Amino acid sequence: MQVEDYELWDIITHAPLPTLNKNAEGEDVPKTRADCNAEDFKKWEKNAKDKKWLVCGIGLDEYSRIQGCSTAKQIWDILQVAHEGTTLVKRSTGTLLFSEYEKFAMRDGETIQ
């Protein structure tokens, strides 16, 4: 995907820039369709392309996990956790594998073959 359009990859990994306005209380709220400009529509077009790339590359099991997502970033985060785990899971898995490696030894009577 990076070769096709690096901006698409950036949107997947860092989320699209939000299309927000400030309301009377100073809170960010999504823009209405009437308030969106050409740049906002371009952002959402890129997000739609990203979603298409991600959805086309998964099977039915993964699709059931991500069908409610509205952005490519949400899809990417769910798939990343499902296939790689969280940072804590990766760290504990690495620690477990390293301890198993350290305990590896030949048993009495075993040969290399």
C-alpha positions as CSV (number, residue, x, y, z in Angstrom):
1,M,0.0,0.0,0.0
2,Q,2.9,2.4,0.7
3,V,4.0,2.0,-2.9
4,E,0.5,2.9,-4.3
5,D,0.0,6.0,-2.1
6,Y,2.0,6.7,1.0
7,E,-0.7,9.0,2.3
8,L,-3.1,6.1,2.4
9,W,-0.7,4.2,4.7
10,D,-0.3,7.2,6.9
11,I,-4.1,7.5,7.3
12,I,-4.3,3.8,8.3
13,T,-1.5,4.0,10.9
14,H,-2.2,7.5,12.2
15,A,-5.9,8.1,11.5
16,P,-7.3,10.7,9.1
17,L,-7.3,14.3,10.1
18,P,-10.7,14.9,11.8
19,T,-13.2,17.1,10.1
20,L,-14.5,18.9,13.2
21,N,-15.9,22.3,14.1
22,K,-16.1,24.0,17.5
23,N,-19.6,24.4,18.9
24,A,-20.9,27.2,21.1
25,E,-19.3,25.5,24.2
26,G,-16.0,25.2,22.5
27,E,-16.2,21.4,22.0
28,D,-15.1,19.7,18.9
29,V,-18.1,18.2,17.0
30,P,-18.2,16.6,13.6
31,K,-19.0,18.9,10.7
32,T,-22.3,18.6,9.0
33,R,-22.3,17.8,5.3
34,A,-23.1,21.4,4.5
35,D,-20.1,22.6,6.4
36,C,-17.6,20.3,4.7
37,N,-15.3,21.7,2.0
38,A,-13.4,20.0,-0.8
39,E,-10.4,19.2,1.5
40,D,-12.7,17.4,4.0
41,F,-14.3,15.3,1.3
42,K,-10.8,14.4,0.1
43,K,-9.9,13.2,3.6
44,W,-12.9,11.0,3.7
45,E,-12.3,9.7,0.2
46,K,-8.8,8.6,1.2
47,N,-10.3,6.9,4.3
48,A,-12.8,5.1,2.1
49,K,-10.0,3.9,-0.1
50,D,-8.1,2.6,2.9
51,K,-11.1,0.8,4.2
52,K,-11.6,-0.9,0.8
53,W,-7.9,-2.0,0.8
54,L,-8.2,-3.5,4.3
55,V,-11.6,-5.1,3.8
56,C,-10.6,-6.7,0.5
57,G,-7.6,-8.4,2.2
58,I,-9.4,-10.2,5.0
59,G,-11.6,-13.2,5.4
60,L,-15.1,-13.6,6.8
61,D,-13.8,-14.2,10.4
62,E,-12.0,-10.9,10.4
63,Y,-14.8,-9.0,8.7
64,S,-17.2,-9.8,11.6
65,R,-14.7,-8.1,13.9
66,I,-14.4,-4.9,11.9
67,Q,-17.8,-4.5,10.2
68,G,-18.9,-1.7,12.6
69,C,-15.7,0.4,12.1
70,S,-16.1,3.8,10.5
71,T,-12.4,4.6,9.9
72,A,-9.5,2.7,8.4
73,K,-7.5,3.4,11.6
74,Q,-10.2,1.6,13.7
75,I,-10.0,-1.4,11.4
76,W,-6.2,-1.4,11.5
77,D,-6.1,-1.3,15.3
78,I,-8.6,-4.2,15.7
79,L,-6.8,-6.3,13.1
80,Q,-3.4,-5.5,14.7
81,V,-4.5,-6.6,18.2
82,A,-6.2,-9.7,16.8
83,H,-3.2,-10.9,14.9
84,E,-0.3,-9.5,16.9
85,G,-1.7,-8.9,20.4
86,T,-1.2,-5.8,22.5
87,T,2.3,-4.6,23.5
88,L,1.8,-6.3,26.9
89,V,0.9,-9.6,25.3
90,K,3.9,-9.4,23.0
91,R,6.3,-8.6,25.8
92,S,5.0,-11.4,28.0
93,T,5.2,-13.9,25.1
94,G,8.7,-12.8,24.4
95,T,9.7,-13.3,28.1
96,L,8.1,-16.7,28.1
97,L,9.9,-17.8,25.0
98,F,13.2,-16.5,26.2
99,S,12.8,-18.4,29.5
100,E,12.0,-21.6,27.6
101,Y,15.1,-21.1,25.5
102,E,17.3,-20.6,28.6
103,K,16.0,-23.8,30.1
104,F,16.6,-25.8,26.9
105,A,19.1,-28.6,27.6
106,M,19.9,-32.1,26.5
107,R,18.5,-34.9,28.7
108,D,20.6,-37.7,30.0
109,G,21.1,-40.2,27.3
110,E,20.1,-37.9,24.4
111,T,22.3,-37.3,21.5
112,I,22.4,-34.4,19.1
113,Q,20.8,-36.6,16.4
